[in-house]
Amino acid sequence: VPVSLLPHSLASASLVAGILYKKYDMGIPLARQERDWYRLGLCLYRSTMANWVIRSSEEYLLPIYERIHQELLGCEILHGDETRIQLDGICRALCWSHVRRYYIDSIPLDSRGKEISGSKGAEGREWCDRLFQIEKKLKALPSEKRLQKRQELSRPVLEGFWAWVEETSAKYTANESLKTALTYTTNQRKYLETFLEDGRIPISNNDCETSIRPFATGRKAWLFADSPAGARASGIVYTLVETAKLNHLDVFDYLCYLLESLPDLDHRNQS
């Protein structure tokens, strides 16, 4: 007889997988799911579903999460977004797409919402675009060759850009957004040049931002975690959901497979 997923409850692997799928892939908070389950004839309270999410994550999904974490720690290069913790022994590389956005935000618009030509913000954007155009040409090259080409092509562009930043910063401007862009660029110069040190490092963090977009979208729906245990469970499930998507797996089927298989395995005693 298969082991029960959560003894003394009506939770099945497919039911819990469906709850996880709806919240962490579809962005449907538990309170909204509660109403939908009631519409289907099942009285399933939000507190009950939250308990199932936490217990399933800690009892079954945590080992998978920890294995993924172990694999990530073995990587030499990692993407991260909005990291708010101290890290030692890490070489930081900041994103040029962020720099570009700062300058775009500083471009003045006319009454029709069209850009006013000749602005310093547009000039800053143009400098960023030159770097991205170079990267586009180097995309297919191996990392060693890409690094060499960056030294030949990107470094002169950067030297011109920093000279432009210094010259523009020295002039008075009433454009507060431009001041912010120039200040950010100047303060982060060291980390914006990191991509010149390793050909494997991209100049943009867009791939990472694309991967975490479902989390950002879902967060707007459920706003907060009720407890540290709930926050930890969310981190575990989001990790598995996004990893499944990166590997072209059906998220619901993958979660259902794990929750069906793991209760019958002595997974806590396996490495």
Solvent accessible surface area in square Angstrom, and as a share of the most:
residue,aa,sasa,rsa
1,V,185,1.06
2,P,107,0.67
3,V,85,0.49
4,S,56,0.36
5,L,9,0.04
6,L,0,0.00
7,P,64,0.40
8,H,198,0.88
9,S,44,0.28
10,L,111,0.55
11,A,8,0.06
12,S,52,0.33
13,A,14,0.11
14,S,55,0.36
15,L,27,0.13
16,V,0,0.00
17,A,0,0.00
18,G,11,0.10
19,I,0,0.00
20,L,0,0.00
21,Y,66,0.25
22,K,44,0.19
23,K,26,0.11
24,Y,4,0.01
25,D,36,0.19
26,M,111,0.49
27,G,15,0.14
28,I,50,0.25
29,P,15,0.10
30,L,13,0.07
31,A,43,0.33
32,R,112,0.41
33,Q,1,0.00
34,E,52,0.24
35,R,154,0.56
36,D,47,0.24
37,W,35,0.12
38,Y,155,0.59
39,R,170,0.62
40,L,103,0.51
41,G,71,0.68
42,L,55,0.27
43,C,79,0.47
44,L,7,0.03
45,Y,127,0.48
46,R,102,0.37
47,S,83,0.54
48,T,44,0.25
49,M,0,0.00
50,A,33,0.25
51,N,68,0.35
52,W,8,0.03
53,V,6,0.04
54,I,45,0.23
55,R,73,0.27
56,S,0,0.00
57,S,0,0.00
58,E,64,0.29
59,E,49,0.22
60,Y,13,0.05
61,L,0,0.00
62,L,29,0.14
63,P,42,0.27
64,I,46,0.23
65,Y,59,0.22
66,E,88,0.40
67,R,134,0.49
68,I,32,0.16
69,H,89,0.40
70,Q,120,0.54
71,E,99,0.44
72,L,78,0.39
73,L,125,0.62
74,G,67,0.64
75,C,66,0.39
76,E,141,0.63
77,I,59,0.30
78,L,101,0.50
79,H,84,0.37
80,G,46,0.44
81,D,40,0.21
82,E,113,0.51
83,T,77,0.45
84,R,203,0.74
85,I,126,0.64
86,Q,170,0.75
87,L,97,0.48
88,D,134,0.70
89,G,88,0.85
90,I,103,0.52
91,C,93,0.56
92,R,117,0.43
93,A,43,0.33
94,L,35,0.18
95,C,11,0.07
96,W,1,0.00
97,S,10,0.06
98,H,47,0.21
99,V,0,0.00
100,R,74,0.27
101,R,100,0.36
102,Y,75,0.28
103,Y,0,0.00
104,I,61,0.31
105,D,105,0.55
106,S,3,0.02
107,I,10,0.05
108,P,52,0.33
109,L,103,0.51
110,D,50,0.26
111,S,120,0.78
112,R,191,0.70
113,G,46,0.44
114,K,125,0.53
115,E,81,0.36
116,I,84,0.43
117,S,106,0.69
118,G,74,0.72
119,S,16,0.10
120,K,68,0.29
121,G,2,0.02
122,A,25,0.19
123,E,64,0.29
124,G,0,0.00
125,R,57,0.21
126,E,77,0.35
127,W,43,0.15
128,C,0,0.00
129,D,30,0.15
130,R,95,0.35
131,L,2,0.01
132,F,55,0.23
133,Q,102,0.45
134,I,22,0.11
135,E,25,0.11
136,K,166,0.70
137,K,160,0.68
138,L,7,0.04
139,K,161,0.68
140,A,103,0.80
141,L,52,0.26
142,P,85,0.53
143,S,29,0.19
144,E,129,0.58
145,K,79,0.34
146,R,40,0.15
147,L,52,0.26
148,Q,89,0.40
149,K,58,0.25
150,R,2,0.01
151,Q,66,0.29
152,E,87,0.39
153,L,78,0.39
154,S,0,0.00
155,R,93,0.34
156,P,73,0.46
157,V,26,0.15
158,L,3,0.01
159,E,108,0.48
160,G,25,0.24
161,F,1,0.00
162,W,15,0.05
163,A,60,0.46
164,W,24,0.08
165,V,5,0.03
166,E,131,0.59
167,E,98,0.44
168,T,7,0.04
169,S,58,0.37
170,A,91,0.70
171,K,111,0.47
172,Y,193,0.73
173,T,29,0.17
174,A,79,0.61
175,N,48,0.25
176,E,114,0.51
177,S,48,0.31
178,L,8,0.04
179,K,76,0.32
180,T,71,0.41
181,A,0,0.00
182,L,8,0.04
183,T,75,0.44
184,Y,49,0.19
185,T,0,0.00
186,T,78,0.45
187,N,102,0.52
188,Q,44,0.19
189,R,112,0.41
190,K,148,0.63
191,Y,62,0.23
192,L,1,0.00
193,E,45,0.20
194,T,5,0.03
195,F,5,0.02
196,L,6,0.03
197,E,121,0.54
198,D,32,0.17
199,G,3,0.03
200,R,116,0.42
201,I,21,0.11
202,P,55,0.34
203,I,8,0.04
204,S,20,0.13
205,N,18,0.09
206,N,66,0.34
207,D,107,0.55
208,C,17,0.10
209,E,30,0.14
210,T,77,0.45
211,S,37,0.24
212,I,62,0.32
213,R,134,0.49
214,P,36,0.23
215,F,68,0.28
216,A,29,0.22
217,T,83,0.48
218,G,1,0.01
219,R,115,0.42
220,K,157,0.67
221,A,37,0.29
222,W,37,0.13
223,L,122,0.61
224,F,127,0.53
225,A,45,0.35
226,D,104,0.54
227,S,46,0.29
228,P,119,0.75
229,A,47,0.36
230,G,16,0.16
231,A,50,0.39
232,R,112,0.41
233,A,0,0.00
234,S,12,0.08
235,G,34,0.33
236,I,1,0.01
237,V,0,0.00
238,Y,18,0.07
239,T,37,0.21
240,L,0,0.00
241,V,0,0.00
242,E,29,0.13
243,T,44,0.26
244,A,1,0.01
245,K,72,0.31
246,L,123,0.61
247,N,89,0.46
248,H,172,0.77
249,L,86,0.43
250,D,85,0.44
251,V,9,0.05
252,F,67,0.28
253,D,85,0.44
254,Y,48,0.18
255,L,0,0.00
256,C,16,0.10
257,Y,136,0.52
258,L,12,0.06
259,L,1,0.01
260,E,99,0.44
261,S,34,0.22
262,L,13,0.07
263,P,16,0.10
264,D,79,0.41
265,L,90,0.45
266,D,85,0.44
267,H,15,0.07
268,R,146,0.53
269,N,123,0.63
270,Q,113,0.50
271,S,154,1.00
